[in-house]
Amino acid sequence: MRFKDKVILITGGNSGIGLSTAKRLASEGAKVAITGRDKDALDKAVKELGSNSLGIVADVTKLEDLDRMYITIKEKYGKLDGIFANAGTAAFIPISDITEESYDQLMNTNVKGVYFTLQKAIPYLLPGSAIVLNASVVASKGNAGTSVYAATKAAVRSMARTFSGELSQKNIRVNVVSPGPIETPLWKRGMTPVPDEALARIAQGVPIKRFGTEEEIAASVAFLLSEDSTYIYGVELNVDGGTSQI
Ligand code: NDP
C-alpha cells in the first residue's frame, strides 16, 4: 500500500497505459484523478476503478481545461501528491508527408500539453511529491516515419531534467518513463493506425521479440512515483524489452 492516502493525477487515464497505471496505483491505496477528452471512456474507467477515483474531462492542449482540472482535484481531495503526465498521441508519417496540421497536433498534445500540465501543477504539489512523464524509446532512436513524434518525446525527456532542476528545490521529483512498443489501443486509434503486419515486424525488432504490456509500464511508473525512488531525480527509465540498449 505504497500510495495509501496519496492523491495522484493521471492524464490520459481513460485508456491504455494511463488506465492500467491508475488501476495499479489504486490497488496500492491511491486516490486517482484521471483525465481524457472522451467522457464515455472516462465514465467507464471510473466505474472500473471504483469509489477512490475521479474522472475529469480535460483536453491537455487547452490551458483553461488544465486550470479547471486542478481546481476540481483540490475541491474533491484537498491536495495532490503526484502526477503521471501520460496523455499523448502518436503518428508514423514520412518527413515529406508531414503537414502543418499533423505537426501542430503532435506538438500541441505531447509537448505543450505536458509542459502546461506541469507548470500549472506547481501551486498544488506538496513537498515530497513526484512526477513521472511518459516519453518513448523513439526519442533516442532514428526510426523512419517518426520525425515529429520522436521530437516531441525528446522534448518530454528534456523537460524532466529542467523541471527537476527547478522543482528539486521544492522537494518535488521529476522523472521519465520511456516505453518501447506496448500493446495498447494507440496503435489502432492514434493519428495513423498501424496495420497488423507492421505490428508483427515491430515486435520482431524488439530484442525480446514481443510488445510490452501496459502493466509492465504501470509497475515502473508506480516505482518512480513511490518512496522507493526518493533519491532518483531527472532520469529516463527505459521499459522497452532492451530496444534502446541491445
Ligand atoms: P491510448 O491511445 O490508449 O491512450 C492515450 C491517452 O491519452 C487516452 O487516455 C487519451 O484520452 C489521452 N489523450 C490523447 N490526447 C489527449 C488530449 N489532447 N487531452 C487529454 N488527453 C488526451 O495510448 P497509450 O496508452 O499507448 O499512450 C499513452 C502514452 O504512452 C502516450 O503519451 C504515448 O505516446 C506513450 N507511449 C506509448 C507507447 C506504445 O507503444 N503504446 C510507446 C511509447 C510511449 P482521450 O482520447 O479521451 O482524450
Residues whose N, C-alpha, C, O or C-beta is under 5 A from the ligand:
A	BS01	NDP	G12 G13 N14 S15 G16 I17 G18 T35 G36 R37 D38 A58 D59 V60 T61 N86 A87 G88 T89 T109 N134 A135 S136 P179 G180 P181 I182 T184 P185 L186
